[in-house]
Amino acid sequence: MNGSQVYAADVRLPGMLHASIFQTPVFGGFSDKTLSDRIHNAGARVVISDILHERGQALATELGRDAHYIPMDMCDAKAVQTGVDAAAHHWGGLDGLVNNAAITNSGGKDMHEISMDTWDQVMAVNVRGPWLATNAAQPHLATSGSGRVVNVASDTALWGAPRLMAYVASKGAVMSMTRAMARELGPQGITVNAIAPGLTLVEATAYVPEARHQYYQQGRAISRAQVPDDVTATVLFLLSQSSGYVTGQVLPVNGGFVMH
């Protein structure tokens, strides 16, 4: 699945940007309905885009009159450019980008069991996709004067989760890319940060063995299960005016499972 979902939002909360936010997550993760609800409830107008057209349109319809749907495939460079430009045009600008489009496709496999095609597909969606989206968004973010980019990585790349090699490698690349992007885009007034969520109770992690859930729960400083709101609140902070002097950082959001 080359999934992507986009939100363009005009946010009007104290400490938040008066902003159009473009987001590329996948359905089933923490950030499809949960984050769109959080942005929408903050008084935002939302543009949603995904390769899963029926689900994307249904979510936009559920959110109501301040939501709009645009189809987009993160593996198609032209589609990414067109989608970002359409989102910016829809609200008259773009102030933030959340890069969260991702696939796993290698869970439960030893590294020698992963095919080259699988490896390339994971890298195309998880690494090339955010790079393409950020390139497409950069002129709009620079024009805003206070652009924000939030890349969604994973704490698996901080502790070296086994039997997940392609995904872990891709999220490590996202962390490194975040720092390089922050250096390049800082002079244009654009901040770039990443969050590294832990194992979160969502549809996309339903396949994860119970032993891995227990491993996380026993290792957290905050021992309860991680839920989507734990992550979305941090994303909203990094999109806000309050984070204006924070850039190039990777923030683990995992209840203290990994302290970075």
C-alpha contacts under 8 A as a table, 3 or more apart, distances in Angstrom:
res1	aa1	res2	aa2	distance
1	M	103	I	6.89
2	N	51	I	6.89
2	N	73	D	6.20
2	N	74	M	6.12
2	N	75	C	6.34
2	N	101	A	7.93
2	N	102	A	7.70
2	N	103	I	7.33
2	N	125	V	6.16
3	G	25	P	7.20
3	G	26	V	5.21
3	G	27	F	7.46
3	G	50	D	6.00
3	G	51	I	5.33
3	G	52	L	6.93
3	G	73	D	6.55
3	G	74	M	6.75
3	G	101	A	6.12
3	G	102	A	6.96
3	G	103	I	7.61
3	G	125	V	7.89
4	S	24	T	4.79
4	S	25	P	5.06
4	S	26	V	5.16
4	S	27	F	7.93
4	S	49	S	6.53
4	S	50	D	4.49
4	S	51	I	6.04
4	S	72	M	6.64
4	S	73	D	6.28
4	S	74	M	5.99
4	S	100	N	7.75
4	S	101	A	4.97
4	S	102	A	7.74
5	Q	23	Q	6.17
5	Q	24	T	4.37
5	Q	25	P	4.80
5	Q	26	V	5.87
5	Q	27	F	7.55
5	Q	32	D	7.29
5	Q	48	I	5.68
5	Q	49	S	4.26
5	Q	50	D	4.12
5	Q	51	I	7.50
5	Q	56	G	7.38
5	Q	72	M	7.53
5	Q	101	A	7.13
6	V	22	F	5.32
6	V	23	Q	4.02
6	V	24	T	4.67
6	V	25	P	6.94
6	V	47	V	6.09
6	V	48	I	4.28
6	V	49	S	4.31
6	V	50	D	6.71
6	V	70	I	7.80
7	Y	21	I	5.78
7	Y	22	F	4.54
7	Y	23	Q	4.66
7	Y	24	T	7.39
7	Y	36	S	7.12
7	Y	46	V	5.13
7	Y	47	V	4.31
7	Y	48	I	4.55
7	Y	49	S	6.98
7	Y	87	A	7.97
8	A	20	S	4.80
8	A	21	I	4.06
8	A	22	F	4.42
8	A	23	Q	6.99
8	A	45	R	6.72
8	A	46	V	4.67
8	A	47	V	4.42
8	A	48	I	7.04
8	A	87	A	6.00
8	A	88	A	7.46
8	A	91	W	7.46
8	A	94	L	7.46
9	A	19	A	6.16
9	A	20	S	4.26
9	A	21	I	4.67
9	A	22	F	7.24
9	A	39	I	6.91
9	A	40	H	7.59
9	A	44	A	4.89
9	A	45	R	4.39
9	A	46	V	4.35
9	A	47	V	6.69
9	A	91	W	7.92
10	D	18	H	5.78
10	D	19	A	4.52
10	D	20	S	4.75
10	D	21	I	7.08
10	D	43	G	7.29
10	D	44	A	4.50
10	D	45	R	5.03
10	D	46	V	7.27
10	D	91	W	7.65
11	V	16	M	6.50
11	V	17	L	6.04
11	V	18	H	4.98
11	V	19	A	5.28
11	V	20	S	7.16
11	V	39	I	6.97
11	V	42	A	6.22
11	V	43	G	5.78
11	V	44	A	4.47
11	V	45	R	7.29
12	R	16	M	6.35
12	R	17	L	6.89
12	R	18	H	5.52
12	R	19	A	7.87
12	R	42	A	6.39
12	R	43	G	5.70
12	R	44	A	6.71
13	L	16	M	5.04
13	L	17	L	7.58
13	L	18	H	8.00
13	L	42	A	5.94
13	L	43	G	7.29
15	G	240	S	5.75
15	G	241	Q	5.25
15	G	242	S	5.61
16	M	236	L	7.83
16	M	237	F	7.63
16	M	239	L	6.88
16	M	240	S	3.94
16	M	241	Q	5.25
16	M	242	S	7.18
17	L	95	D	7.76
17	L	239	L	6.82
17	L	240	S	5.08
17	L	241	Q	5.52
19	A	94	L	6.68
19	A	95	D	5.07
19	A	96	G	6.85
20	S	45	R	7.85
20	S	88	A	7.22
20	S	91	W	6.62
20	S	93	G	6.36
20	S	94	L	4.61
20	S	95	D	5.07
20	S	96	G	6.17
21	I	46	V	7.76
21	I	94	L	6.24
21	I	95	D	5.91
21	I	96	G	4.37
21	I	97	L	5.54
21	I	98	V	7.35
22	F	47	V	7.43
22	F	84	V	7.21
22	F	87	A	7.02
22	F	94	L	7.23
22	F	96	G	5.98
22	F	97	L	4.58
22	F	98	V	6.11
23	Q	48	I	7.77
23	Q	97	L	5.52
23	Q	98	V	4.32
23	Q	99	N	5.87
23	Q	100	N	7.04
24	T	49	S	7.58
24	T	50	D	7.84
24	T	98	V	6.15
24	T	99	N	5.06
24	T	100	N	5.05
24	T	101	A	4.90
25	P	29	G	7.38
25	P	31	S	6.35
25	P	32	D	6.44
25	P	98	V	7.91
25	P	99	N	6.71
25	P	100	N	4.15
25	P	101	A	4.06
25	P	102	A	6.85
26	V	29	G	5.94
26	V	31	S	7.53
26	V	32	D	6.49
26	V	50	D	7.52
26	V	100	N	7.05
26	V	101	A	5.35
26	V	102	A	6.43
26	V	103	I	8.00
27	F	31	S	7.72
27	F	32	D	5.43
27	F	204	A	7.83
28	G	32	D	6.88
28	G	202	V	6.30
28	G	203	E	4.62
28	G	204	A	4.71
29	G	32	D	6.29
29	G	202	V	5.89
29	G	203	E	6.42
29	G	204	A	5.31
29	G	205	T	7.84
30	F	33	K	7.79
30	F	34	T	6.33
30	F	35	L	7.33
30	F	200	T	7.32
30	F	202	V	6.22
30	F	227	V	7.82
30	F	228	P	4.74
30	F	229	D	7.86
30	F	231	V	7.36
30	F	232	T	7.52
31	S	34	T	5.30
31	S	35	L	4.65
31	S	36	S	7.07
31	S	228	P	7.19
31	S	232	T	6.83
32	D	35	L	5.93
32	D	36	S	6.20
33	K	36	S	5.13
33	K	37	D	5.88
33	K	59	L	7.14
34	T	37	D	5.22
34	T	38	R	6.32
34	T	228	P	6.74
34	T	229	D	7.16
34	T	232	T	7.34
35	L	38	R	4.91
35	L	39	I	6.12
35	L	232	T	5.68
36	S	39	I	5.18
36	S	40	H	5.89
36	S	46	V	7.31
37	D	40	H	5.00
37	D	41	N	5.81
37	D	63	L	7.46
38	R	41	N	5.18
38	R	42	A	6.23
38	R	232	T	7.52
39	I	42	A	5.11
39	I	43	G	6.94
39	I	44	A	5.52
39	I	45	R	7.94
39	I	46	V	7.59
39	I	236	L	7.87
40	H	43	G	5.41
40	H	44	A	4.56
40	H	45	R	6.34
40	H	46	V	6.71
40	H	63	L	7.43
40	H	66	D	7.96
41	N	44	A	6.81
44	A	66	D	7.42
45	R	66	D	4.73
45	R	67	A	5.77
46	V	60	A	7.96
46	V	66	D	6.16
46	V	67	A	4.50
46	V	68	H	6.20
47	V	60	A	7.62
47	V	67	A	5.55
47	V	68	H	4.54
47	V	69	Y	5.51
47	V	70	I	6.99
47	V	87	A	6.43
48	I	56	G	6.42
48	I	57	Q	7.85
48	I	59	L	7.95
48	I	60	A	6.49
48	I	67	A	7.25
48	I	68	H	5.96
48	I	69	Y	4.59
48	I	70	I	6.04
49	S	53	H	7.82
49	S	56	G	6.18
49	S	69	Y	5.42
49	S	70	I	4.51
49	S	71	P	4.82
49	S	72	M	5.70
49	S	83	G	7.76
50	D	53	H	5.98
50	D	56	G	5.76
50	D	70	I	7.22
50	D	71	P	5.24
50	D	72	M	5.29
50	D	73	D	6.80
51	I	56	G	7.96
51	I	71	P	5.94
51	I	72	M	5.50
51	I	73	D	5.38
52	L	55	R	5.69
52	L	56	G	6.11
52	L	71	P	7.99
53	H	56	G	5.04
53	H	57	Q	6.00
53	H	71	P	6.34
54	E	57	Q	5.26
54	E	58	A	6.02
55	R	58	A	4.98
55	R	59	L	6.12
56	G	59	L	5.24
56	G	60	A	6.31
56	G	69	Y	6.46
56	G	71	P	7.96
57	Q	60	A	5.11
57	Q	61	T	6.12
57	Q	68	H	7.86
57	Q	69	Y	5.65
58	A	61	T	5.05
58	A	62	E	6.11
59	L	62	E	4.98
59	L	63	L	6.21
60	A	63	L	5.20
60	A	64	G	6.54
60	A	67	A	5.12
60	A	68	H	5.55
60	A	69	Y	5.92
61	T	64	G	5.28
61	T	65	R	7.56
61	T	67	A	7.08
61	T	68	H	7.79
63	L	66	D	7.17
63	L	67	A	5.96
64	G	67	A	5.76
65	R	68	H	7.80
70	I	83	G	6.79
70	I	86	A	7.83
70	I	87	A	7.82
71	P	83	G	7.27
72	M	79	A	5.73
72	M	80	V	6.30
72	M	83	G	6.00
73	D	76	D	5.56
73	D	79	A	6.09
73	D	80	V	6.62
74	M	77	A	7.04
74	M	79	A	7.30
74	M	80	V	5.93
74	M	101	A	7.41
74	M	125	V	6.14
74	M	129	G	5.21
75	C	80	V	7.92
75	C	124	A	6.23
75	C	125	V	5.97
75	C	128	R	7.78
75	C	129	G	6.28
76	D	79	A	5.20
76	D	80	V	6.24
77	A	80	V	5.14
77	A	81	Q	6.32
77	A	132	L	6.50
78	K	81	Q	5.20
78	K	82	T	6.10
79	A	82	T	5.02
79	A	83	G	5.87
80	V	83	G	5.06
80	V	84	V	6.09
80	V	132	L	6.86
80	V	133	A	6.12
80	V	136	A	7.26
81	Q	84	V	5.32
81	Q	85	D	6.12
81	Q	132	L	7.67
81	Q	133	A	7.08
81	Q	136	A	5.26
82	T	85	D	5.22
82	T	86	A	5.99
83	G	86	A	5.04
83	G	87	A	6.17
84	V	87	A	5.17
84	V	88	A	6.24
84	V	133	A	7.14
84	V	136	A	6.32
84	V	137	A	6.24
85	D	88	A	5.09
85	D	89	H	6.00
85	D	136	A	7.51
85	D	137	A	7.62
86	A	89	H	5.01
86	A	90	H	5.98
87	A	90	H	5.10
87	A	91	W	6.71
87	A	93	G	7.99
87	A	94	L	7.61
88	A	91	W	5.64
88	A	92	G	5.64
88	A	93	G	4.50
88	A	94	L	5.01
88	A	140	H	7.20
89	H	92	G	4.89
89	H	93	G	6.22
90	H	93	G	7.80
91	W	94	L	7.56
93	G	140	H	6.22
93	G	144	S	7.16
94	L	137	A	7.42
94	L	140	H	5.25
94	L	141	L	5.69
94	L	144	S	6.69
94	L	147	G	7.82
95	D	140	H	6.99
95	D	141	L	5.05
95	D	144	S	5.56
95	D	146	S	6.73
95	D	147	G	4.72
95	D	148	R	6.29
96	G	141	L	6.63
96	G	147	G	5.47
96	G	148	R	4.44
96	G	149	V	5.66
96	G	150	V	7.89
96	G	239	L	6.56
97	L	134	T	7.33
97	L	137	A	7.30
97	L	148	R	6.19
97	L	149	V	4.69
97	L	150	V	6.20
98	V	149	V	5.83
98	V	150	V	4.67
98	V	151	N	5.82
98	V	152	V	7.40
99	N	130	P	5.45
99	N	133	A	7.55
99	N	149	V	7.53
99	N	150	V	6.15
99	N	151	N	4.67
99	N	152	V	5.96
100	N	126	N	7.87
100	N	130	P	7.63
100	N	151	N	6.35
100	N	152	V	5.05
100	N	153	A	7.76
101	A	125	V	6.61
101	A	126	N	6.25
101	A	129	G	7.27
101	A	130	P	7.48
102	A	122	V	7.51
102	A	125	V	5.82
102	A	126	N	4.82
103	I	122	V	6.05
103	I	125	V	6.87
103	I	126	N	6.77
103	I	167	Y	7.47
104	T	107	G	6.26
104	T	122	V	6.70
104	T	164	L	7.72
104	T	166	A	7.50
104	T	167	Y	5.38
105	N	118	T	6.80
105	N	122	V	7.08
105	N	167	Y	7.68
106	S	109	K	5.73
106	S	114	I	6.50
106	S	118	T	7.39
106	S	163	R	7.42
106	S	164	L	5.46
106	S	165	M	6.83
106	S	166	A	6.16
106	S	167	Y	6.78
107	G	163	R	6.09
107	G	164	L	4.79
107	G	165	M	7.96
107	G	167	Y	7.96
107	G	208	V	7.97
108	G	163	R	5.01
108	G	164	L	6.31
109	K	112	H	7.93
109	K	113	E	5.81
109	K	114	I	6.65
109	K	163	R	4.90
109	K	164	L	6.50
110	D	113	E	5.35
110	D	114	I	7.05
110	D	162	P	7.66
110	D	163	R	4.82
110	D	164	L	7.37
110	D	165	M	7.49
111	M	114	I	5.64
111	M	163	R	6.63
111	M	164	L	7.64
111	M	165	M	5.85
111	M	166	A	7.94
112	H	115	S	7.95
114	I	118	T	6.46
114	I	119	W	6.77
114	I	166	A	7.81
115	S	118	T	5.21
115	S	119	W	6.31
116	M	119	W	4.99
116	M	120	D	6.10
117	D	120	D	5.16
117	D	121	Q	6.11
118	T	121	Q	5.11
118	T	122	V	6.20
119	W	122	V	5.33
119	W	123	M	6.29
119	W	166	A	5.67
120	D	123	M	5.15
120	D	124	A	5.98
121	Q	124	A	5.00
121	Q	125	V	6.34
122	V	125	V	5.46
122	V	126	N	5.80
122	V	127	V	7.84
122	V	166	A	6.53
122	V	167	Y	6.66
122	V	170	S	7.15
123	M	126	N	5.21
123	M	127	V	5.15
123	M	128	R	6.41
123	M	166	A	7.56
123	M	170	S	5.83
124	A	127	V	5.86
124	A	128	R	4.85
124	A	129	G	6.15
125	V	128	R	5.98
125	V	129	G	4.94
125	V	130	P	7.76
126	N	129	G	5.88
126	N	130	P	6.77
126	N	167	Y	7.97
126	N	170	S	6.00
126	N	171	K	7.24
126	N	174	V	7.75
127	V	130	P	5.70
127	V	131	W	6.48
127	V	170	S	5.99
127	V	171	K	7.63
127	V	173	A	6.74
127	V	174	V	6.17
128	R	131	W	5.07
128	R	132	L	6.07
129	G	132	L	5.14
129	G	133	A	6.13
130	P	133	A	5.02
130	P	134	T	5.97
130	P	151	N	7.57
131	W	134	T	5.22
131	W	135	N	6.13
132	L	135	N	5.14
132	L	136	A	6.17
133	A	136	A	5.08
133	A	137	A	6.05
134	T	137	A	5.00
134	T	138	Q	5.81
134	T	149	V	7.72
135	N	138	Q	5.31
136	A	139	P	7.20
137	A	140	H	5.44
137	A	141	L	6.04
138	Q	141	L	5.04
138	Q	142	A	5.98
139	P	142	A	5.15
139	P	143	T	6.23
140	H	143	T	5.15
140	H	144	S	6.42
141	L	144	S	5.18
141	L	145	G	6.95
141	L	146	S	7.10
141	L	147	G	4.51
141	L	148	R	7.20
141	L	190	I	6.74
142	A	145	G	5.56
142	A	146	S	7.27
142	A	147	G	6.22
142	A	188	Q	5.51
142	A	189	G	6.61
142	A	190	I	6.57
144	S	147	G	5.98
145	G	188	Q	7.37
145	G	189	G	5.80
145	G	190	I	7.46
146	S	189	G	5.47
146	S	190	I	5.81
146	S	191	T	7.76
146	S	244	G	7.69
147	G	189	G	6.39
147	G	190	I	4.36
147	G	191	T	6.33
148	R	190	I	5.53
148	R	191	T	4.99
148	R	192	V	6.11
148	R	238	L	7.42
148	R	239	L	5.73
149	V	190	I	7.30
149	V	191	T	6.08
149	V	192	V	4.60
149	V	193	N	6.36
149	V	239	L	7.48
150	V	192	V	5.93
150	V	193	N	5.09
150	V	194	A	5.34
150	V	195	I	7.33
150	V	235	V	6.96
150	V	238	L	6.81
150	V	239	L	7.33
151	N	174	V	7.08
151	N	175	M	7.98
151	N	178	T	6.96
151	N	192	V	7.55
151	N	193	N	6.20
151	N	194	A	4.44
151	N	195	I	6.51
152	V	174	V	7.73
152	V	194	A	5.52
152	V	195	I	5.18
152	V	196	A	6.28
152	V	197	P	7.70
153	A	157	A	7.98
153	A	171	K	4.91
153	A	172	G	7.31
153	A	174	V	5.99
153	A	175	M	6.45
153	A	194	A	6.32
153	A	195	I	5.79
153	A	196	A	4.72
153	A	197	P	7.02
154	S	157	A	6.04
154	S	158	L	7.64
154	S	168	V	7.63
154	S	171	K	5.90
154	S	172	G	7.98
154	S	195	I	7.19
154	S	196	A	4.01
154	S	197	P	5.08
154	S	198	G	6.47
154	S	252	P	7.81
155	D	158	L	5.00
155	D	159	W	6.65
155	D	196	A	4.76
155	D	197	P	5.65
155	D	198	G	5.43
155	D	252	P	6.33
155	D	253	V	7.98
155	D	254	N	7.57
155	D	258	V	7.02
156	T	159	W	5.51
156	T	160	G	5.54
156	T	161	A	5.01
156	T	168	V	5.83
156	T	171	K	7.86
156	T	198	G	7.36
157	A	160	G	5.22
157	A	161	A	6.88
157	A	168	V	4.97
157	A	169	A	6.82
157	A	171	K	6.00
157	A	172	G	5.18
158	L	172	G	7.71
158	L	258	V	7.16
158	L	260	H	7.87
159	W	258	V	7.09
160	G	168	V	7.05
161	A	164	L	6.39
161	A	165	M	7.72
161	A	168	V	6.97
162	P	165	M	6.71
164	L	167	Y	5.72
164	L	168	V	6.00
165	M	168	V	5.15
165	M	169	A	5.99
166	A	169	A	5.23
166	A	170	S	6.16
167	Y	170	S	5.10
167	Y	171	K	6.26
168	V	171	K	5.25
168	V	172	G	6.21
169	A	172	G	5.10
169	A	173	A	6.29
170	S	173	A	5.05
170	S	174	V	6.37
171	K	174	V	4.85
171	K	175	M	6.40
172	G	175	M	5.18
172	G	176	S	6.48
173	A	176	S	5.16
173	A	177	M	5.95
174	V	177	M	4.96
174	V	178	T	6.04
174	V	194	A	7.97
175	M	178	T	5.12
175	M	179	R	6.80
175	M	194	A	6.62
175	M	250	V	6.64
176	S	179	R	5.42
176	S	180	A	6.53
177	M	180	A	5.11
177	M	181	M	5.92
178	T	181	M	5.14
178	T	182	A	6.09
178	T	192	V	6.10
178	T	193	N	6.01
178	T	194	A	6.43
178	T	248	G	5.94
178	T	249	Q	7.56
178	T	250	V	7.95
179	R	182	A	5.10
179	R	183	R	6.50
179	R	192	V	7.47
179	R	193	N	7.61
179	R	248	G	4.48
179	R	249	Q	6.98
180	A	183	R	5.27
180	A	184	E	6.37
180	A	248	G	7.66
181	M	184	E	5.08
181	M	185	L	5.84
181	M	192	V	6.48
181	M	248	G	7.65
182	A	185	L	5.38
182	A	186	G	5.53
182	A	190	I	7.53
182	A	191	T	6.03
182	A	192	V	4.88
182	A	193	N	7.40
182	A	247	T	6.06
182	A	248	G	5.00
183	R	186	G	5.54
183	R	187	P	7.81
183	R	248	G	7.45
184	E	187	P	7.02
185	L	188	Q	5.43
185	L	189	G	6.91
185	L	190	I	5.42
185	L	191	T	7.06
185	L	192	V	7.76
186	G	189	G	5.19
186	G	190	I	5.11
186	G	191	T	6.01
186	G	192	V	7.99
187	P	190	I	7.31
191	T	244	G	7.03
191	T	245	Y	7.77
191	T	246	V	6.92
191	T	247	T	4.99
191	T	248	G	7.39
192	V	247	T	5.17
192	V	248	G	5.59
192	V	249	Q	7.63
193	N	238	L	7.38
193	N	246	V	7.56
193	N	247	T	5.38
193	N	248	G	5.10
193	N	249	Q	4.99
193	N	250	V	6.08
193	N	251	L	7.91
194	A	248	G	7.64
194	A	249	Q	6.17
194	A	250	V	4.64
194	A	251	L	6.20
195	I	234	T	7.83
195	I	235	V	7.55
195	I	250	V	5.46
195	I	251	L	4.64
195	I	252	P	5.67
195	I	253	V	6.62
196	A	250	V	6.70
196	A	251	L	5.86
196	A	252	P	4.36
196	A	253	V	5.77
196	A	254	N	7.66
197	P	200	T	7.42
197	P	231	V	6.67
197	P	252	P	5.81
197	P	253	V	4.63
197	P	254	N	5.51
198	G	216	Y	7.99
198	G	226	Q	7.35
198	G	252	P	7.48
198	G	253	V	6.23
198	G	254	N	4.39
198	G	255	G	7.85
198	G	257	F	7.53
199	L	205	T	7.48
199	L	213	H	7.21
199	L	216	Y	7.11
199	L	226	Q	6.71
199	L	254	N	7.34
200	T	205	T	7.04
200	T	225	A	7.36
200	T	226	Q	4.90
200	T	227	V	5.40
200	T	228	P	6.54
201	L	205	T	6.50
201	L	206	A	7.58
201	L	225	A	7.26
201	L	226	Q	6.24
201	L	227	V	5.48
201	L	228	P	7.17
202	V	205	T	5.62
202	V	206	A	6.69
202	V	227	V	7.54
202	V	228	P	7.33
203	E	206	A	5.34
204	A	207	Y	7.33
205	T	208	V	5.42
208	V	212	R	6.71
208	V	213	H	7.33
209	P	212	R	5.53
209	P	213	H	6.82
210	E	213	H	5.04
210	E	214	Q	6.21
211	A	214	Q	5.06
211	A	215	Y	6.11
212	R	215	Y	4.91
212	R	216	Y	6.34
213	H	216	Y	5.29
213	H	217	Q	6.22
214	Q	217	Q	4.99
214	Q	218	Q	6.04
215	Y	218	Q	5.40
215	Y	219	G	6.23
216	Y	219	G	5.14
216	Y	220	R	6.17
216	Y	257	F	6.66
217	Q	220	R	5.54
217	Q	223	S	5.49
217	Q	224	R	6.64
217	Q	225	A	6.53
218	Q	223	S	6.63
219	G	223	S	7.55
219	G	256	G	7.86
219	G	257	F	5.30
220	R	223	S	5.16
220	R	224	R	7.99
220	R	254	N	7.31
220	R	255	G	5.44
220	R	256	G	5.09
220	R	257	F	4.12
220	R	258	V	7.80
221	A	255	G	5.81
221	A	256	G	4.83
221	A	257	F	6.32
222	I	255	G	4.92
222	I	256	G	6.51
223	S	255	G	7.28
226	Q	230	D	6.68
226	Q	254	N	6.95
226	Q	255	G	7.37
227	V	230	D	5.68
227	V	231	V	7.49
228	P	231	V	5.46
228	P	232	T	6.32
229	D	232	T	5.06
229	D	233	A	6.02
230	D	233	A	6.02
230	D	234	T	7.16
230	D	253	V	7.32
231	V	234	T	5.43
231	V	235	V	6.55
231	V	253	V	6.41
232	T	235	V	5.03
232	T	236	L	6.27
233	A	236	L	5.20
233	A	237	F	6.40
234	T	237	F	5.08
234	T	238	L	6.39
234	T	253	V	7.86
235	V	238	L	5.19
235	V	239	L	6.36
236	L	239	L	5.08
236	L	240	S	6.26
237	F	240	S	5.08
237	F	242	S	6.92
237	F	243	S	6.48
238	L	242	S	7.70
238	L	243	S	5.39
239	L	243	S	7.05
240	S	243	S	5.75
240	S	244	G	7.28
241	Q	244	G	5.27
242	S	245	Y	7.95
243	S	246	V	5.31
244	G	247	T	7.86
246	V	249	Q	7.10
251	L	260	H	7.65
252	P	256	G	7.94
252	P	258	V	6.99
252	P	259	M	7.18
252	P	260	H	6.85
253	V	256	G	7.54
254	N	257	F	5.63
254	N	258	V	6.95
256	G	259	M	5.57
